[in-house]
Amino acid sequence: MTELRIAIVGFGKIARDQHVGAIAAVPGATLAAIASRNASLPGLPHFATIEELLEKGPPIDAVSLCTPPQVRRAQAAAALAAGKHVMLEKPPGIGVAELDPLVAMAAEAKRTLFATWHSRHAPAVEPARQWLTERRIKSVHISWKEDVRVWHPGQSWIWEPGGLGVFDPGINALSILTKILPKPVFVTAAELAFPANCQAPIAANLTLTDIDGLAVTAEFDFRQTGPQSWDIVVETDQGRMTLSSGGARMEVDGKVLAEAPDEEYRGLYRRFVELAATGASDVDLTPLRLVADAFLLGRRTVVEPFVD
């Protein structure tokens, strides 16, 4: 198998914690370079920008964009123009429409554009999807609450326009939701809490439904301290199914049916290698559309300022 030579662009916490190890563990993938203004990895070529990487870097086949979403569109366009396959960390961009030209570029260049949703690769997500196909779903409730100071320390971009605020983790829940439910859902109402000094929400409550009127509610909060909550509870005609730990564990009426260690990012890179082998793309924007609709429909309230 020919190795897919990958450069990581943007070397922050998520790239260091997840992407490096995942690439090393996936057959057919190899880490060839780093492009980052502020960080490097010993033993690998380092460049300050993606432009410098593409001009002066070693031979690469693909880039994995782990930069803030506000700059990803331009970086993806530069990489595709240079003939590289492109992986986009989530969220894939700051808006839905900006992805359309990238999809067209990738198709014309016969290169892969991969908009990733790492939580869909959590070990209990597929078992949950399969279990729900044979049940009548009565209601769904999401509780996705975490401490922004733990997961995004000093990352001011998350509070700027396009940074998504609490929807940065909340979109993970929506990516799972849209994977496990048999029918598409849409937002009918939203309440968004904005810190007085921020341009993105710190908490959000959503109401969603499908064409049959399924009751779906979601609570997102970036102010959780202590134990973190990443849970989806689905009431069905054959029991209560709970996905917890961000999709790592599945229970039905308290009985564990699926649980395994986290290998979400390995799943992403296995998929990236598979796609790049044929130049196919995978760009599902459904979770991002739900977030966009939440901003369109959301009632905004102002809460206390956020101080990191």
Secondary structure, 3 states (H helix, E strand, C coil): CCCEEEEEECCCHHHHHHHHHHHHHCCCEEEEEEECCCCCCCCCCEECCHHHHHHHCCCCCEEEECCCHHHHHHHHHHHHHCCCEEEECCCCCCCCCCHHHHHHHHHHHCCCEEECCHHHHCCCHHHHHHHHCCCCEEEEEEEEECEHHHHCCCCHHHHCCCCCCCHHHHHHHHHHHHHHCCCCEEEEEEEEEEECCCCCCCEEEEEEEECCCCEEEEEEECECCCCCEEEEEEEECCEEEEEECCCCEEEECCEEEEECCCCHHHHHHHHHHHHHCCCCCECCCHHHHHHHHHHHHEEEEEECCCCC
